[in-house]
Structures are given as C-alpha cells and as structure tokens.
C-alpha cells in the first residue's frame, strides 16, 4: 500500500488481511515531489489479520531522517499499554500490528528514542525486517514535530540540535538552566530538490507532554537561535478534533513558545497547506514570538461526517 507523504492520516475500521506492506512516503523526494517525508499514519479500530509478508511497515527514507510514524490511536494505544499479557493484547485485532506492549514505530535515524525506557531497535528483538529498515519500536505513542526552514542549502545547512529532558521541567526554566539534558541528538537537514523556500527543514518524532518529556531545539553545535520566520508544527489538528487535544513540552532557542512551552496540537495552521505558504512565515505555526495567532477552530468530527453534499455511510453498509 503506497501511502502519501506529509500531514496526518487516520485509518479507521479497516481490515488488513493477506500479504500487506504499508509503504510510508511513496514518491517522496522523487524529483520535486514531497515535503519533509515525515507523515503520521494513525490506526484506529483496525483489524490486522494473518499477514505472511516479511515486511509490514516500510519507513522509506528511514536511514537519513524522515520516514514517518506508524502509531495506534490514543484510545487503542491506551488499551495496549494497559494490557497485562500478550494474550490480553491479542484479544484486540488492532493489537496485532505491533509486538506485545508496543504502539508505534519510527525511523532508526532517531536514536535518542533508544535512550528512553520505552523504545527498542526492532532488530534487537528480531523484527528489523518487519519494521524496516530496522525501525525503532516504542511502548508510547509518538507524534511528529516539524521545523520548516528557508534559504538553506543541503551542502552548508547546519544540523538541528535536539536536547531532551526526561522529566516535567520545561527547557529554559531557572531549574533546568543549571542541568544538562538527559539526551542530545543531531537531526539531519532535509531538502526536496533545490527548491529553496518551502520544501526543506527538519523533523523528528516526539513524546507528548503526558510522558513528562521536554525538548529544546537549536542550530548546530553552538546552539544558535532558530530564525523567527521559520515555521514550527506539532502533531495535527485532526488528532485534537478526533481524539482530544495533545501537547508537547517545547522550547525553541531564540523564540517564545505559547503557554510557557506547552504547545498544543491545535495551534494555527493558517496559510499552511502541505508546506508553509508565503503568509505563514513568521506569522503562523507554533512558538510565534509576537502576538501568537489563535488556535484552529474546532471541528466536530461526528457532525462533519454528515455535513455538506456528502453521504454518511450507515454502520450496516
């Protein structure tokens, strides 16, 4: 199944049976197609049945960043995380997408995940081919954090320095300023072709604030400021509309993040369609320094299903 690049896709009440390979980022970075090659595929109440394929989830571009995230939905992930045994997890058809206790997988480029208590290399438990190329499996849900840059070139672009604290203190507080991060990772720059402004930047999988993890982002080994016009995105409004608002603890070097760094999945996406548009730079996204834009208007997913000219499919159809 050739899945698309960018944004978040909810796949609900779908049965996968037979020889099935889920390919992330089909065609991303072929010619001028794609964006950051870092979509999220969220599975809710699916049935994963009798798959003989050696590879189930293919994190294309997994070796050099991007790759995307496959994850169970928040309510399905909660069921798996609370299951006492593998047999109890297997009672749920969606629980068979991942090995017992695991609810998400990301690219092996993001090695910082292995320094937490929740994640392992798929290869270390004999599943490097199933979640290829040697993905990282996690016992907690992952979401995507994107940083869209402008006017960098792949030959000279700095890396993104990501510092992680495995506690509830936000980066930049008086308490945290006196302590070193628990984990540090450099994330690769990504650029589609040589298009300059809108198809370049950095991306990484993150844990939500529920896990008491904090992130600070800066540029290069010298921790330079993130330019004020770059656009920051966390998760996707569809997650908040469908399952409830999500948050990440975030500090952007040289920027001010709203709500003391507790950034919402519902932050402004105005003028952002796939990649940022000309009016979004410095004005929309998360962590906008001055005059933070309002959150996206909420959408009632159950009401939207029956609105407009479309037809809502009855449960028995």
TORZA-781008 format. One line per field, with one value per residue: x, y, z of N, C-alpha, C in turn; residue number from 1. Coordinates in steps of 0.1 Angstrom, whole numbers, m for minus. Layout:
<rs>
n.c1: [X; ...]
n.c2: [Y; ...]
n.c3: [Z; ...]
ca.c1: [X; ...]
ca.c2: [Y; ...]
ca.c3: [Z; ...]
c.c1: [X; ...]
c.c2: [Y; ...]
c.c3: [Z; ...]
nr: [NUM; ...]
</rs>
This chain:
<rs>
n.c1: [9; 8; 15; 8; 29; 35; 16; m12; m27; m57; m66; m93; m113; m107; m98; m70; m57; m40; m12; 3; 20; 28; 38; 55; 56; 54; 69; 80; 105; 112; 123; 108; 89; 69; 75; 86; 89; 78; 52; 23; 8; m21; m37; m69; m91; m87; m84; m60; m49; m36; m10; 13; 35; 70; 78; 60; 57; 71; 95; 102; 130; 141; 168; 180; 168; 134; 110; 86; 58; 42; 14; m7; m41; m49; m70; m68; m41; m39; m53; m35; m12; m21; m26; m22; m9; 5; m14; m37; m35; m36; m63; m75; m79; m65; m43; m25; m9; 16; 44; 39; 29; 39; 33; 39; 60; 91; 116; 150; 168; 164; 179; 178; 156; 161; 174; 156; 133; 113; 116; 129; 153; 140; 154; 168; 150; 145; 129; 136; 133; 106; 97; 109; 135; 150; 135; 125; 109; 83; 69; 52; 29; 39; 44; 47; 71; 78; 100; 101; 123; 140; 158; 181; 209; 216; 243; 255; 239; 232; 230; 201; 200; 189; 178; 170; 150; 141; 119; 96; 102; 103; 124; 147; 137; 144; 153; 160; 180; 204; 211; 223; 210; 192; 195; 209; 206; 216; 198; 192; 193; 168; 159; 139; 148; 161; 147; 146; 128; 102; 102; 119; 137; 135; 127; 112; 103; 83; 76; 45; 34; 23; 40; 59; 82; 106; 116; 143; 152; 177; 203; 230; 262; 269; 245; 228; 203; 170; 157; 134; 114; 109; 88; 70; 56; 35; 22; m11; m42; m63; m60; m66; m92; m105; m97; m90; m73; m37; m4; 29; 60; 79; 108; 121; 151; 158; 132; 98; 76; 42; 20; 39; 56; 41; 29; 2; m15; m34; m26; m21; m26; m29; m26; m9; m4; 2; 31; 45; 29; 33; 23; 25; 51; 68; 45; 25; 18; 34; 49; 52; 67; 57; 24; 9; m9; m44; m57; m66; m99; m122; m134; m162; m160; m179; m202; m193; m191; m216; m222; m226; m226; m220; m225; m232; m221; m240; m239; m243; m237]
n.c2: [m12; 20; 47; 82; 112; 136; 154; 142; 110; 94; 61; 42; 16; m5; m34; m53; m78; m108; m106; m78; m48; m18; 11; 39; 73; 72; 80; 103; 128; 121; 134; 164; 160; 157; 166; 170; 144; 131; 120; 111; 80; 70; 45; 33; 12; m9; m40; m64; m90; m122; m118; m127; m114; m106; m80; m55; m28; m2; 21; 43; 62; 59; 57; 82; 101; 116; 94; 89; 81; 53; 46; 35; 47; 71; 60; 33; 28; 32; 9; m12; m4; m8; m35; m66; m89; m106; m122; m110; m85; m95; m101; m80; m70; m49; m48; m65; m54; m45; m58; m73; m49; m27; 3; 21; 30; 43; 59; 46; 66; 83; 80; 89; 80; 54; 58; 61; 45; 33; 24; 3; m10; m24; m45; m56; m73; m91; m82; m65; m67; m68; m43; m22; 1; m15; m3; 17; 7; 16; 19; 38; 63; 82; 114; 138; 163; 192; 214; 240; 253; 281; 290; 276; 255; 221; 214; 231; 235; 237; 212; 202; 207; 188; 187; 168; 164; 141; 146; 166; 193; 223; 232; 259; 270; 283; 262; 242; 254; 250; 224; 197; 183; 152; 136; 141; 148; 151; 161; 154; 177; 182; 183; 189; 184; 213; 235; 256; 277; 264; 236; 223; 215; 203; 174; 153; 125; 128; 125; 131; 156; 142; 122; 135; 146; 169; 192; 209; 230; 239; 254; 237; 228; 249; 258; 278; 304; 297; 309; 336; 336; 310; 281; 263; 231; 210; 177; 174; 191; 174; 153; 164; 172; 147; 129; 143; 171; 174; 177; 191; 195; 222; 241; 266; 277; 311; 319; 324; 303; 296; 295; 290; 271; 248; 233; 232; 207; 219; 243; 273; 267; 282; 293; 273; 247; 216; 224; 254; 285; 317; 336; 325; 324; 333; 341; 322; 288; 271; 286; 313; 344; 371; 383; 357; 336; 328; 295; 268; 267; 246; 213; 193; 161; 140; 154; 166; 145; 140; 163; 189; 181; 155; 119; 102; 71; 44; 25; m2; m5]
n.c3: [0; m11; 6; 12; 15; 41; 65; 87; 87; 93; 97; 98; 112; 93; 75; 73; 55; 44; 22; 31; 28; 42; 29; 37; 27; m2; m32; m22; m23; m49; m77; m77; m58; m28; 7; 38; 42; 64; 76; 96; 103; 116; 133; 139; 156; 138; 119; 120; 103; 99; 84; 61; 50; 49; 55; 72; 78; 61; 64; 45; 34; 59; 68; 67; 82; 85; 72; 86; 109; 123; 142; 168; 175; 201; 220; 213; 217; 245; 254; 247; 261; 287; 288; 304; 296; 267; 255; 264; 250; 224; 221; 210; 177; 166; 181; 171; 152; 162; 182; 214; 238; 224; 206; 186; 158; 145; 124; 123; 124; 145; 170; 197; 209; 217; 241; 260; 283; 269; 243; 217; 194; 165; 153; 174; 187; 169; 148; 127; 100; 97; 105; 87; 74; 99; 121; 150; 177; 199; 232; 238; 225; 195; 181; 154; 151; 133; 117; 96; 74; 57; 27; 31; 22; 12; 13; 30; 52; 87; 113; 132; 165; 191; 223; 251; 280; 304; 322; 340; 338; 321; 293; 297; 320; 353; 370; 351; 336; 350; 347; 327; 296; 295; 272; 240; 206; 171; 144; 110; 82; 57; 23; m5; m37; m52; m42; m25; m6; 5; 8; 27; 57; 91; 110; 135; 156; 185; 220; 237; 261; 281; 288; 303; 291; 278; 253; 237; 210; 188; 166; 151; 166; 183; 193; 181; 176; 165; 135; 134; 114; 106; 105; 129; 135; 153; 158; 147; 138; 134; 151; 176; 172; 167; 187; 210; 224; 221; 236; 237; 254; 249; 238; 219; 208; 210; 204; 215; 231; 232; 262; 282; 270; 266; 241; 219; 199; 183; 174; 153; 118; 96; 63; 57; 38; 32; 28; 43; 33; 16; 35; 59; 70; 98; 110; 115; 127; 155; 185; 178; 181; 186; 194; 193; 170; 170; 180; 158; 146; 163; 151; 149; 145; 143; 135; 112; 95; 84; 70; 45; 10; 9; 16; 45; 54; 64; 95; 89; 62]
ca.c1: [0; 17; 9; 13; 37; 30; 4; m16; m38; m64; m71; m102; m122; m102; m93; m58; m55; m32; 1; 2; 31; 25; 49; 55; 62; 55; 73; 86; 118; 114; 122; 104; 76; 70; 78; 97; 89; 75; 38; 19; m3; m27; m47; m80; m101; m84; m82; m47; m52; m29; m2; 25; 46; 81; 78; 47; 58; 84; 97; 110; 139; 144; 182; 186; 158; 121; 105; 72; 55; 30; 10; m21; m48; m48; m77; m62; m28; m42; m57; m23; m3; m26; m27; m13; m2; 5; m26; m48; m34; m40; m77; m79; m73; m56; m32; m16; 0; 29; 46; 32; 33; 44; 21; 43; 74; 97; 129; 162; 177; 161; 185; 176; 145; 167; 179; 144; 129; 101; 118; 139; 155; 133; 163; 172; 140; 143; 119; 142; 128; 91; 96; 122; 148; 154; 128; 126; 96; 81; 57; 44; 26; 48; 39; 57; 74; 84; 106; 103; 133; 140; 170; 193; 213; 220; 257; 260; 229; 236; 221; 192; 204; 178; 181; 158; 149; 131; 112; 85; 107; 104; 137; 147; 133; 156; 157; 166; 192; 215; 213; 225; 199; 194; 198; 211; 207; 216; 188; 197; 186; 161; 155; 134; 154; 168; 136; 148; 119; 91; 103; 131; 137; 139; 116; 116; 92; 84; 65; 36; 37; 18; 51; 68; 95; 108; 125; 148; 157; 186; 210; 244; 269; 269; 231; 223; 189; 161; 152; 120; 103; 107; 75; 70; 44; 34; 11; m21; m55; m72; m58; m74; m107; m110; m94; m87; m61; m25; 5; 43; 68; 88; 115; 128; 161; 156; 118; 89; 65; 30; 17; 52; 62; 32; 24; m10; m17; m44; m20; m25; m20; m34; m17; 0; m11; 14; 42; 41; 27; 40; 18; 27; 64; 69; 31; 16; 25; 36; 60; 54; 72; 48; 11; 6; m22; m53; m57; m75; m113; m125; m143; m169; m158; m192; m211; m187; m193; m229; m225; m223; m233; m216; m234; m227; m223; m246; m230; m245; m235]
ca.c2: [0; 32; 58; 95; 120; 148; 156; 130; 102; 85; 49; 37; 4; m11; m47; m57; m93; m113; m101; m64; m40; m4; 19; 53; 83; 68; 90; 115; 130; 116; 146; 176; 156; 155; 177; 166; 129; 128; 119; 102; 71; 66; 34; 32; 1; m17; m54; m68; m104; m132; m112; m135; m107; m104; m66; m50; m13; 2; 35; 48; 73; 57; 58; 95; 110; 114; 81; 88; 74; 45; 45; 33; 59; 73; 50; 19; 27; 30; m5; m20; m1; m13; m49; m73; m100; m106; m128; m100; m76; m102; m102; m69; m72; m38; m51; m74; m46; m44; m68; m71; m38; m16; 10; 30; 27; 54; 56; 43; 78; 90; 71; 93; 72; 42; 62; 61; 32; 29; 21; m6; m12; m36; m56; m62; m83; m100; m77; m55; m68; m65; m28; m19; m6; m16; 8; 18; 4; 23; 15; 50; 70; 92; 124; 144; 177; 197; 228; 243; 264; 288; 295; 268; 246; 209; 213; 240; 236; 231; 202; 206; 202; 184; 183; 162; 161; 131; 150; 176; 207; 228; 238; 274; 275; 285; 249; 235; 261; 246; 210; 192; 174; 137; 131; 151; 142; 160; 157; 158; 186; 176; 193; 184; 190; 226; 244; 267; 282; 258; 222; 220; 217; 192; 167; 143; 120; 133; 121; 141; 161; 132; 114; 143; 148; 182; 193; 222; 229; 250; 250; 234; 225; 261; 260; 291; 307; 294; 322; 339; 334; 296; 276; 251; 224; 198; 169; 178; 194; 163; 145; 170; 171; 133; 121; 152; 180; 169; 188; 188; 205; 226; 254; 269; 287; 324; 321; 323; 294; 299; 287; 285; 260; 237; 236; 224; 202; 227; 256; 278; 262; 291; 295; 261; 236; 207; 232; 268; 294; 330; 344; 318; 325; 342; 346; 311; 277; 272; 294; 326; 353; 382; 381; 343; 335; 319; 281; 265; 264; 231; 207; 182; 151; 133; 163; 168; 133; 141; 176; 192; 173; 141; 110; 94; 57; 38; 15; m15; m6]
ca.c3: [0; m13; 14; 8; 23; 48; 74; 95; 81; 102; 91; 108; 109; 81; 77; 65; 56; 33; 20; 31; 32; 43; 25; 40; 18; m16; m42; m16; m28; m63; m85; m68; m51; m14; 16; 47; 43; 78; 79; 106; 100; 129; 131; 150; 155; 125; 121; 113; 103; 92; 73; 59; 44; 58; 59; 74; 77; 54; 68; 34; 39; 73; 72; 67; 88; 80; 74; 91; 121; 124; 156; 172; 180; 216; 228; 211; 224; 259; 257; 246; 272; 300; 287; 314; 290; 253; 252; 265; 239; 211; 220; 201; 164; 163; 189; 164; 143; 168; 192; 227; 246; 216; 200; 175; 152; 138; 117; 131; 124; 157; 180; 210; 214; 224; 254; 269; 288; 262; 229; 214; 179; 160; 150; 187; 191; 157; 139; 119; 86; 97; 106; 80; 77; 113; 128; 164; 183; 212; 241; 240; 212; 190; 172; 146; 152; 121; 117; 82; 72; 44; 22; 34; 11; 18; 14; 41; 63; 100; 118; 143; 178; 199; 237; 257; 294; 308; 334; 337; 338; 307; 290; 298; 334; 362; 374; 341; 331; 357; 345; 313; 291; 296; 259; 229; 192; 160; 134; 96; 73; 46; 13; m17; m49; m49; m44; m16; 5; 11; 9; 34; 71; 100; 116; 145; 164; 199; 230; 242; 274; 290; 293; 310; 283; 273; 241; 233; 196; 184; 154; 151; 178; 191; 198; 176; 176; 153; 129; 138; 104; 104; 109; 137; 136; 162; 156; 137; 144; 133; 163; 187; 168; 167; 200; 222; 223; 226; 239; 238; 261; 238; 238; 206; 211; 203; 202; 227; 228; 240; 274; 289; 263; 265; 228; 215; 185; 177; 171; 140; 105; 85; 52; 56; 30; 29; 33; 46; 22; 18; 46; 72; 76; 109; 115; 119; 133; 169; 190; 171; 191; 190; 190; 188; 164; 177; 176; 148; 150; 165; 142; 154; 135; 141; 128; 98; 87; 78; 65; 31; 0; 10; 23; 56; 52; 76; 101; 84; 48]
c.c1: [9; 10; 15; 22; 30; 17; 1; m28; m44; m70; m80; m110; m119; m96; m81; m56; m48; m18; 1; 15; 27; 37; 47; 61; 64; 58; 79; 100; 122; 112; 119; 92; 79; 74; 90; 97; 87; 61; 36; 7; m9; m38; m56; m90; m99; m83; m69; m47; m42; m20; 11; 37; 57; 82; 64; 47; 71; 85; 107; 117; 143; 158; 187; 176; 144; 116; 91; 71; 42; 27; m4; m28; m47; m57; m72; m49; m29; m45; m44; m14; m8; m28; m17; m4; m3; m9; m38; m47; m39; m55; m83; m72; m63; m43; m21; m7; 14; 31; 40; 38; 37; 32; 26; 57; 78; 110; 141; 172; 176; 166; 182; 165; 150; 172; 168; 141; 118; 104; 130; 141; 148; 142; 168; 163; 136; 133; 123; 137; 113; 89; 108; 123; 151; 148; 130; 111; 94; 68; 48; 41; 37; 40; 50; 59; 82; 89; 109; 112; 132; 155; 183; 197; 219; 235; 263; 251; 234; 226; 212; 197; 192; 182; 169; 160; 138; 125; 102; 89; 108; 118; 136; 142; 145; 162; 165; 179; 205; 219; 215; 213; 203; 199; 200; 213; 208; 207; 192; 187; 180; 157; 150; 140; 162; 158; 136; 137; 110; 92; 116; 129; 141; 126; 120; 103; 94; 73; 57; 39; 32; 29; 62; 82; 95; 118; 130; 155; 166; 194; 225; 250; 269; 255; 227; 208; 182; 156; 137; 109; 101; 94; 76; 57; 45; 21; 2; m34; m64; m71; m67; m89; m112; m108; m92; m73; m49; m15; 19; 50; 79; 95; 122; 138; 159; 142; 111; 78; 54; 28; 29; 57; 53; 24; 13; m9; m26; m39; m23; m18; m25; m23; m6; m8; 0; 26; 37; 39; 33; 36; 20; 40; 64; 56; 23; 25; 26; 48; 63; 56; 62; 34; 7; m8; m31; m53; m67; m89; m116; m135; m149; m168; m171; m202; m206; m190; m206; m232; m222; m232; m230; m227; m227; m230; m229; m237; m231; m243; m220]
c.c2: [12; 44; 71; 101; 131; 146; 143; 123; 93; 73; 42; 25; m2; m24; m49; m72; m97; m106; m85; m58; m25; 4; 33; 61; 78; 80; 103; 116; 124; 129; 158; 172; 155; 168; 173; 151; 124; 128; 110; 93; 66; 56; 32; 21; m7; m31; m58; m83; m111; m126; m120; m127; m105; m90; m61; m35; m9; 17; 41; 61; 71; 59; 72; 106; 109; 100; 79; 81; 65; 43; 41; 46; 60; 62; 36; 17; 25; 16; m13; m17; m6; m28; m56; m83; m99; m112; m118; m90; m82; m103; m91; m70; m61; m40; m60; m67; m45; m55; m64; m59; m26; m10; 19; 25; 40; 50; 54; 55; 84; 82; 76; 85; 60; 45; 63; 47; 26; 23; 11; m6; m25; m48; m63; m73; m91; m95; m66; m55; m64; m50; m22; m5; m4; m4; 7; 17; 10; 19; 27; 56; 80; 101; 131; 159; 182; 211; 231; 255; 270; 291; 288; 259; 233; 208; 221; 241; 230; 220; 208; 199; 200; 180; 179; 160; 152; 134; 161; 190; 211; 234; 253; 279; 276; 272; 242; 241; 256; 231; 207; 184; 160; 131; 142; 143; 153; 153; 163; 169; 179; 186; 185; 191; 203; 237; 256; 268; 272; 243; 218; 222; 205; 186; 156; 138; 125; 126; 133; 145; 151; 124; 122; 145; 162; 183; 207; 221; 241; 245; 248; 231; 237; 265; 274; 292; 301; 307; 324; 337; 319; 291; 263; 244; 212; 190; 174; 181; 183; 154; 151; 169; 157; 127; 130; 159; 173; 180; 182; 199; 209; 240; 255; 280; 300; 327; 320; 314; 297; 290; 281; 273; 247; 239; 226; 219; 210; 241; 260; 271; 270; 294; 284; 250; 226; 213; 246; 277; 308; 338; 338; 321; 337; 346; 334; 299; 279; 281; 306; 337; 363; 380; 368; 342; 326; 304; 279; 263; 250; 226; 195; 171; 143; 141; 165; 156; 133; 154; 178; 183; 158; 132; 102; 80; 51; 27; 1; m16; m11]
c.c3: [0; m6; 11; 19; 30; 55; 81; 88; 91; 94; 101; 103; 96; 84; 68; 67; 43; 33; 19; 36; 31; 40; 28; 29; 4; m25; m35; m19; m41; m71; m75; m60; m36; m6; 25; 49; 57; 82; 91; 101; 113; 126; 143; 147; 142; 129; 113; 114; 94; 80; 72; 54; 54; 63; 61; 73; 72; 56; 57; 38; 53; 77; 73; 73; 81; 82; 78; 104; 119; 138; 157; 177; 195; 223; 225; 218; 239; 263; 257; 258; 286; 300; 296; 307; 275; 248; 253; 254; 226; 210; 212; 188; 161; 171; 183; 154; 149; 178; 205; 234; 237; 208; 188; 170; 144; 132; 127; 131; 138; 169; 195; 217; 222; 237; 264; 274; 280; 248; 228; 198; 176; 158; 163; 192; 179; 147; 130; 105; 86; 97; 100; 76; 92; 121; 143; 169; 197; 219; 244; 226; 208; 181; 165; 150; 140; 123; 102; 81; 58; 40; 27; 22; 18; 21; 26; 53; 76; 103; 129; 155; 187; 213; 244; 272; 297; 321; 330; 336; 324; 305; 291; 312; 342; 367; 364; 335; 338; 355; 330; 309; 294; 283; 249; 216; 182; 149; 120; 90; 62; 36; 1; m29; m44; m49; m34; m5; 12; 13; 15; 49; 79; 106; 125; 152; 179; 208; 234; 256; 285; 296; 300; 304; 278; 263; 240; 219; 194; 171; 156; 165; 188; 196; 194; 176; 163; 148; 132; 127; 101; 110; 117; 137; 145; 160; 145; 143; 144; 145; 175; 184; 170; 181; 212; 220; 228; 228; 239; 246; 253; 241; 225; 209; 203; 200; 215; 223; 238; 252; 281; 283; 262; 252; 224; 201; 177; 173; 156; 128; 94; 76; 51; 49; 25; 35; 36; 33; 26; 30; 59; 78; 86; 116; 120; 123; 148; 173; 182; 182; 196; 185; 185; 182; 172; 172; 165; 153; 152; 155; 149; 144; 132; 133; 113; 89; 79; 71; 50; 22; 1; 18; 34; 55; 65; 82; 95; 68; 45]
nr: [1; 2; 3; 4; 5; 6; 7; 8; 9; 10; 11; 12; 13; 14; 15; 16; 17; 18; 19; 20; 21; 22; 23; 24; 25; 26; 27; 28; 29; 30; 31; 32; 33; 34; 35; 36; 37; 38; 39; 40; 41; 42; 43; 44; 45; 46; 47; 48; 49; 50; 51; 52; 53; 54; 55; 56; 57; 58; 59; 60; 61; 62; 63; 64; 65; 66; 67; 68; 69; 70; 71; 72; 73; 74; 75; 76; 77; 78; 79; 80; 81; 82; 83; 84; 85; 86; 87; 88; 89; 90; 91; 92; 93; 94; 95; 96; 97; 98; 99; 100; 101; 102; 103; 104; 105; 106; 107; 108; 109; 110; 111; 112; 113; 114; 115; 116; 117; 118; 119; 120; 121; 122; 123; 124; 125; 126; 127; 128; 129; 130; 131; 132; 133; 134; 135; 136; 137; 138; 139; 140; 141; 142; 143; 144; 145; 146; 147; 148; 149; 150; 151; 152; 153; 154; 155; 156; 157; 158; 159; 160; 161; 162; 163; 164; 165; 166; 167; 168; 169; 170; 171; 172; 173; 174; 175; 176; 177; 178; 179; 180; 181; 182; 183; 184; 185; 186; 187; 188; 189; 190; 191; 192; 193; 194; 195; 196; 197; 198; 199; 200; 201; 202; 203; 204; 205; 206; 207; 208; 209; 210; 211; 212; 213; 214; 215; 216; 217; 218; 219; 220; 221; 222; 223; 224; 225; 226; 227; 228; 229; 230; 231; 232; 233; 234; 235; 236; 237; 238; 239; 240; 241; 242; 243; 244; 245; 246; 247; 248; 249; 250; 251; 252; 253; 254; 255; 256; 257; 258; 259; 260; 261; 262; 263; 264; 265; 266; 267; 268; 269; 270; 271; 272; 273; 274; 275; 276; 277; 278; 279; 280; 281; 282; 283; 284; 285; 286; 287; 288; 289; 290; 291; 292; 293; 294; 295; 296; 297; 298; 299; 300; 301; 302; 303; 304; 305; 306; 307; 308; 309; 310; 311; 312; 313; 314; 315; 316; 317]
</rs>
